[in-house]
Amino acid sequence: MEEFAAVFADLEDPRTGTAKRHELLEILLIGLCTVLCGGETCTDMVRFGRAKHTFLEEVLTLRYGIPSHDTFSRVFRLLDPAQFQACFQMLWGGGDGMARSPPEATDGAPHATAE
């Protein structure tokens, strides 16, 4: 989690006031895990979060539980695309311009790649 937090540390949180109820890093991590597991929508992110709640509590605070699909949607819609892309390039590329291999599934099976 420390590497993930470091990579996204400079990503500006576009939310204000009470809209910051859920931690940005928690929203991003649940979203990323959902997509890596085949999810495609903000509703999928909520379903994933609820299904994996016990596991997620081991690495996240989840002070207010799993964010709603509206929260996921709002956050991903408001994020600066260039900043978000730069963070992902750091995450997968390690910041040195050398792309890493995509993560393996927990069962050891390789991920399908788009052609």
N, C-alpha and C positions, 0 to 999 in steps of 0.2 A: 504494500500500500504506500510505502514511503516513496518509491520510484514514481508511482502513478501521481501522487500528490506533488512531487517536485516538477514533473513534466507539465502539469496543469496549473502550477502556482501563478503564472503570469496571465492566465486566461481571465479576462475581465468578466465579472458577474454582472449581467445587465439588469438584474432585479433590484428593486428598492423596497424599503420598509418591510411590512409583514410578508411580502412576497418571497422573502429570503428565509422562510420557515425551515425548509429542508436545505441541508448543506449541498453546495454545488458539486463538490467531489463525489458525494454519495449518489446524486442524480446521474452524473456522468458514468460512474462505475457500474451502476445497475443498468444503465442504457447500453454500455459497451458489452457487458456480460450477456445481456439479452440478445444483442445482434450476433455475437459470437456463437450463441446457441441456436441461431436460426430465426429469432424474432425480428419483426419488421416494423411494428407500430408501437405507439405509446401505450396502447392497451396491452400489447404483449409485454411491455416493460413492467406494467403493474402486475400482470399475471406471473411473470418470472419472479418479481420481488416477493410476492406473496408465497409462491411455491418454495422459494429458497430463503425465506425469512430467517429461519434458524441459522443457516450458514452465513447469511449476510450480517447477522448480529455479531458474529465472531470477528468481523473485520471493519464493520461500520457502527456508528453510534445509533442511527435510526431513531433519534429522540422523538420524532413525531410519526414514526412508522414509515410505511412505503408511500412515496408521493403518489398523487392521483395522475391519471392519464392527462388531465388538463395541465398539471404542473410540468410533467415531462414535455408536453407539446409546447408550452409557453417558453420554457428554458431553451429548448433546442431551436425554436423559432427566433429567439432574441439574441442568441450567441453570435458574436462576430465571426463570420465564416473564415476569414483569413487567419484570425487568431486560433480558431479551433483547428484548422488544417495544420498550422504550424505546430501545435501541440501534438497532434497525431503523428506528424513526421518525426518529431522528437521521440515519441513513444516507440514507434516501429523502427526508426532509423538510428536511434541512440545519439542523435545530435552530431554525429561525425560524418554524415552523408553515406554511411554504409548501411544499407537496408538489412534488417534482421529477417530471419524466416518467420512466417506467421506462427502464432502459438499453436501447439498441438492440442487436440481434444484430450480431455482427462482420461479417456479410455485408450489413448495412444494412436487412435485412427487419424490419418491426415485429413485436413480440411479440404473440401472441394474448392477448386479455383475457377474463377470466371474466365471464359475464353472469348 
